[in-house]
Amino acid sequence: FPRTSAQGAQELAIKEPLLGGFLYSKILNQPTFERSLAFLLATKLATSTILASQWNDLIIDAITTSAEEEQNKSPGAGSIAAAARADLEAIKYRDPACPSYVHAFLFYKGFQGLQAQRVSHWLWGHKRKVLACMVQSSISETFGMDLHPGAKFGRGIMIDHATGIVVGETAVVDDDCSLFHGVTLGGTGKEAGDRHPKLQKRVTVGAHASVLGNITIGHDTKIGASAAILHDLPPRSVVVGHKGIIIAKRRKGEKASAIMSKL
C-alpha cells in the first residue's frame, strides 16, 4: 500500500475500534502489499476443507512466481501484485463513490473477485486446471461473479458493483477497461474454440450489456447499458440500444458525454 493508505487504515482503526482486529489482520499486521492481498483473498476463499493458511501459501506462490514474469505485461500475464495495484488506482480515479485505496481494497468485491481470478488464471496457465476451476466456483459463490480462469485481464481494470458479471474462457479485457454489473462477455452458443469477445484498451461496458462471440471491440469504445453486441465495433464508438446500433463515432480526445448531449 502507499504509506498514506496504511495511515488511513490506522486512523480508521482508531475511529472505529470495532474494526480494529479486521484492519490489523488484513493490512496493518501484514509486512507488504503482496502479503496483505494474499491474506485477504485466502480468508475469502477459505472453507472447512481448504483452510485460509493453505490458500495463503498457494496465493503467495502465485504472486511471487508471476512477479518473475513481469517482463510480459500483456493481458493475463506478468505480476499479479502489479496488476492489483493498477486496478486500485483505476477504481480510485474512476469511481467517485470510492473514498480511498483502503476502502476499495477491503470492501469492493469487484476488485477482490478480479484478483482471485488472476490467481485462478495463474493456476490455469500452470496446468492446475481443476484447482483453477475450484477458485472460479468460489469466486461465483462469494462475489457473485463468474470469471473463467482462462479469461485474460489487463491492468487498471474497474469492475463496478460486480454482481452478475460473466466473462468467458477466451475473452480478453485489455488495460484500463471498465465493466459494470450484469455485463456478459460470452459466446453465441454456435462456436467452439476461440469464441468470446476481445476488448481493446479503455473500453467501458455499461450495466447488463451483453457482448457475444469472437468479436473485437475497438479501443476507447463506450457501450451503453443493456446493449447487445454481436459484431465488431470500431475504435471510439458510442453504442446504445438493444441491438447495439452505433449512434456516433468520437473524435480523438472527445468525451462520450459530449456526443450524448447533442442527441
Secondary structure as a PSIPRED ss2 file (coil, helix, strand):
# PSIPRED VFORMAT (PSIPRED V4.0)

   1 F C   1.000  0.000  0.000
   2 P C   1.000  0.000  0.000
   3 R H   0.000  1.000  0.000
   4 T H   0.000  1.000  0.000
   5 S H   0.000  1.000  0.000
   6 A H   0.000  1.000  0.000
   7 Q H   0.000  1.000  0.000
   8 G H   0.000  1.000  0.000
   9 A H   0.000  1.000  0.000
  10 Q H   0.000  1.000  0.000
  11 E H   0.000  1.000  0.000
  12 L H   0.000  1.000  0.000
  13 A H   0.000  1.000  0.000
  14 I H   0.000  1.000  0.000
  15 K H   0.000  1.000  0.000
  16 E C   1.000  0.000  0.000
  17 P H   0.000  1.000  0.000
  18 L H   0.000  1.000  0.000
  19 L H   0.000  1.000  0.000
  20 G H   0.000  1.000  0.000
  21 G H   0.000  1.000  0.000
  22 F H   0.000  1.000  0.000
  23 L H   0.000  1.000  0.000
  24 Y H   0.000  1.000  0.000
  25 S H   0.000  1.000  0.000
  26 K H   0.000  1.000  0.000
  27 I H   0.000  1.000  0.000
  28 L H   0.000  1.000  0.000
  29 N C   1.000  0.000  0.000
  30 Q C   1.000  0.000  0.000
  31 P C   1.000  0.000  0.000
  32 T C   1.000  0.000  0.000
  33 F H   0.000  1.000  0.000
  34 E H   0.000  1.000  0.000
  35 R H   0.000  1.000  0.000
  36 S H   0.000  1.000  0.000
  37 L H   0.000  1.000  0.000
  38 A H   0.000  1.000  0.000
  39 F H   0.000  1.000  0.000
  40 L H   0.000  1.000  0.000
  41 L H   0.000  1.000  0.000
  42 A H   0.000  1.000  0.000
  43 T H   0.000  1.000  0.000
  44 K H   0.000  1.000  0.000
  45 L H   0.000  1.000  0.000
  46 A C   1.000  0.000  0.000
  47 T C   1.000  0.000  0.000
  48 S C   1.000  0.000  0.000
  49 T C   1.000  0.000  0.000
  50 I C   1.000  0.000  0.000
  51 L C   1.000  0.000  0.000
  52 A H   0.000  1.000  0.000
  53 S H   0.000  1.000  0.000
  54 Q H   0.000  1.000  0.000
  55 W H   0.000  1.000  0.000
  56 N H   0.000  1.000  0.000
  57 D H   0.000  1.000  0.000
  58 L H   0.000  1.000  0.000
  59 I H   0.000  1.000  0.000
  60 I H   0.000  1.000  0.000
  61 D H   0.000  1.000  0.000
  62 A H   0.000  1.000  0.000
  63 I H   0.000  1.000  0.000
  64 T H   0.000  1.000  0.000
  65 T H   0.000  1.000  0.000
  66 S H   0.000  1.000  0.000
  67 A H   0.000  1.000  0.000
  68 E C   1.000  0.000  0.000
  69 E C   1.000  0.000  0.000
  70 E C   1.000  0.000  0.000
  71 Q C   1.000  0.000  0.000
  72 N C   1.000  0.000  0.000
  73 K C   1.000  0.000  0.000
  74 S C   1.000  0.000  0.000
  75 P C   1.000  0.000  0.000
  76 G C   1.000  0.000  0.000
  77 A C   1.000  0.000  0.000
  78 G C   1.000  0.000  0.000
  79 S C   1.000  0.000  0.000
  80 I H   0.000  1.000  0.000
  81 A H   0.000  1.000  0.000
  82 A H   0.000  1.000  0.000
  83 A H   0.000  1.000  0.000
  84 A H   0.000  1.000  0.000
  85 R H   0.000  1.000  0.000
  86 A H   0.000  1.000  0.000
  87 D H   0.000  1.000  0.000
  88 L H   0.000  1.000  0.000
  89 E H   0.000  1.000  0.000
  90 A H   0.000  1.000  0.000
  91 I H   0.000  1.000  0.000
  92 K H   0.000  1.000  0.000
  93 Y H   0.000  1.000  0.000
  94 R H   0.000  1.000  0.000
  95 D C   1.000  0.000  0.000
  96 P C   1.000  0.000  0.000
  97 A C   1.000  0.000  0.000
  98 C C   1.000  0.000  0.000
  99 P C   1.000  0.000  0.000
 100 S C   1.000  0.000  0.000
 101 Y H   0.000  1.000  0.000
 102 V H   0.000  1.000  0.000
 103 H H   0.000  1.000  0.000
 104 A H   0.000  1.000  0.000
 105 F H   0.000  1.000  0.000
 106 L H   0.000  1.000  0.000
 107 F H   0.000  1.000  0.000
 108 Y C   1.000  0.000  0.000
 109 K H   0.000  1.000  0.000
 110 G H   0.000  1.000  0.000
 111 F H   0.000  1.000  0.000
 112 Q H   0.000  1.000  0.000
 113 G H   0.000  1.000  0.000
 114 L H   0.000  1.000  0.000
 115 Q H   0.000  1.000  0.000
 116 A H   0.000  1.000  0.000
 117 Q H   0.000  1.000  0.000
 118 R H   0.000  1.000  0.000
 119 V H   0.000  1.000  0.000
 120 S H   0.000  1.000  0.000
 121 H H   0.000  1.000  0.000
 122 W H   0.000  1.000  0.000
 123 L H   0.000  1.000  0.000
 124 W H   0.000  1.000  0.000
 125 G H   0.000  1.000  0.000
 126 H C   1.000  0.000  0.000
 127 K C   1.000  0.000  0.000
 128 R C   1.000  0.000  0.000
 129 K H   0.000  1.000  0.000
 130 V H   0.000  1.000  0.000
 131 L H   0.000  1.000  0.000
 132 A H   0.000  1.000  0.000
 133 C H   0.000  1.000  0.000
 134 M H   0.000  1.000  0.000
 135 V H   0.000  1.000  0.000
 136 Q H   0.000  1.000  0.000
 137 S H   0.000  1.000  0.000
 138 S H   0.000  1.000  0.000
 139 I H   0.000  1.000  0.000
 140 S H   0.000  1.000  0.000
 141 E H   0.000  1.000  0.000
 142 T H   0.000  1.000  0.000
 143 F H   0.000  1.000  0.000
 144 G C   1.000  0.000  0.000
 145 M C   1.000  0.000  0.000
 146 D E   0.000  0.000  1.000
 147 L E   0.000  0.000  1.000
 148 H C   1.000  0.000  0.000
 149 P C   1.000  0.000  0.000
 150 G C   1.000  0.000  0.000
 151 A C   1.000  0.000  0.000
 152 K E   0.000  0.000  1.000
 153 F E   0.000  0.000  1.000
 154 G C   1.000  0.000  0.000
 155 R C   1.000  0.000  0.000
 156 G C   1.000  0.000  0.000
 157 I C   1.000  0.000  0.000
 158 M E   0.000  0.000  1.000
 159 I E   0.000  0.000  1.000
 160 D E   0.000  0.000  1.000
 161 H C   1.000  0.000  0.000
 162 A C   1.000  0.000  0.000
 163 T C   1.000  0.000  0.000
 164 G C   1.000  0.000  0.000
 165 I C   1.000  0.000  0.000
 166 V E   0.000  0.000  1.000
 167 V E   0.000  0.000  1.000
 168 G C   1.000  0.000  0.000
 169 E C   1.000  0.000  0.000
 170 T C   1.000  0.000  0.000
 171 A C   1.000  0.000  0.000
 172 V E   0.000  0.000  1.000
 173 V E   0.000  0.000  1.000
 174 D C   1.000  0.000  0.000
 175 D C   1.000  0.000  0.000
 176 D C   1.000  0.000  0.000
 177 C C   1.000  0.000  0.000
 178 S E   0.000  0.000  1.000
 179 L E   0.000  0.000  1.000
 180 F E   0.000  0.000  1.000
 181 H C   1.000  0.000  0.000
 182 G C   1.000  0.000  0.000
 183 V C   1.000  0.000  0.000
 184 T E   0.000  0.000  1.000
 185 L E   0.000  0.000  1.000
 186 G E   0.000  0.000  1.000
 187 G C   1.000  0.000  0.000
 188 T C   1.000  0.000  0.000
 189 G C   1.000  0.000  0.000
 190 K C   1.000  0.000  0.000
 191 E C   1.000  0.000  0.000
 192 A C   1.000  0.000  0.000
 193 G C   1.000  0.000  0.000
 194 D C   1.000  0.000  0.000
 195 R C   1.000  0.000  0.000
 196 H C   1.000  0.000  0.000
 197 P C   1.000  0.000  0.000
 198 K E   0.000  0.000  1.000
 199 L E   0.000  0.000  1.000
 200 Q C   1.000  0.000  0.000
 201 K C   1.000  0.000  0.000
 202 R C   1.000  0.000  0.000
 203 V C   1.000  0.000  0.000
 204 T E   0.000  0.000  1.000
 205 V E   0.000  0.000  1.000
 206 G C   1.000  0.000  0.000
 207 A C   1.000  0.000  0.000
 208 H C   1.000  0.000  0.000
 209 A C   1.000  0.000  0.000
 210 S E   0.000  0.000  1.000
 211 V E   0.000  0.000  1.000
 212 L E   0.000  0.000  1.000
 213 G C   1.000  0.000  0.000
 214 N C   1.000  0.000  0.000
 215 I C   1.000  0.000  0.000
 216 T E   0.000  0.000  1.000
 217 I E   0.000  0.000  1.000
 218 G C   1.000  0.000  0.000
 219 H C   1.000  0.000  0.000
 220 D C   1.000  0.000  0.000
 221 T C   1.000  0.000  0.000
 222 K E   0.000  0.000  1.000
 223 I E   0.000  0.000  1.000
 224 G C   1.000  0.000  0.000
 225 A C   1.000  0.000  0.000
 226 S C   1.000  0.000  0.000
 227 A C   1.000  0.000  0.000
 228 A E   0.000  0.000  1.000
 229 I E   0.000  0.000  1.000
 230 L C   1.000  0.000  0.000
 231 H C   1.000  0.000  0.000
 232 D C   1.000  0.000  0.000
 233 L E   0.000  0.000  1.000
 234 P C   1.000  0.000  0.000
 235 P C   1.000  0.000  0.000
 236 R C   1.000  0.000  0.000
 237 S E   0.000  0.000  1.000
 238 V E   0.000  0.000  1.000
 239 V E   0.000  0.000  1.000
 240 V E   0.000  0.000  1.000
 241 G C   1.000  0.000  0.000
 242 H C   1.000  0.000  0.000
 243 K C   1.000  0.000  0.000
 244 G C   1.000  0.000  0.000
 245 I E   0.000  0.000  1.000
 246 I E   0.000  0.000  1.000
 247 I E   0.000  0.000  1.000
 248 A E   0.000  0.000  1.000
 249 K E   0.000  0.000  1.000
 250 R C   1.000  0.000  0.000
 251 R C   1.000  0.000  0.000
 252 K C   1.000  0.000  0.000
 253 G C   1.000  0.000  0.000
 254 E C   1.000  0.000  0.000
 255 K C   1.000  0.000  0.000
 256 A H   0.000  1.000  0.000
 257 S H   0.000  1.000  0.000
 258 A H   0.000  1.000  0.000
 259 I H   0.000  1.000  0.000
 260 M H   0.000  1.000  0.000
 261 S H   0.000  1.000  0.000
 262 K H   0.000  1.000  0.000
 263 L C   1.000  0.000  0.000
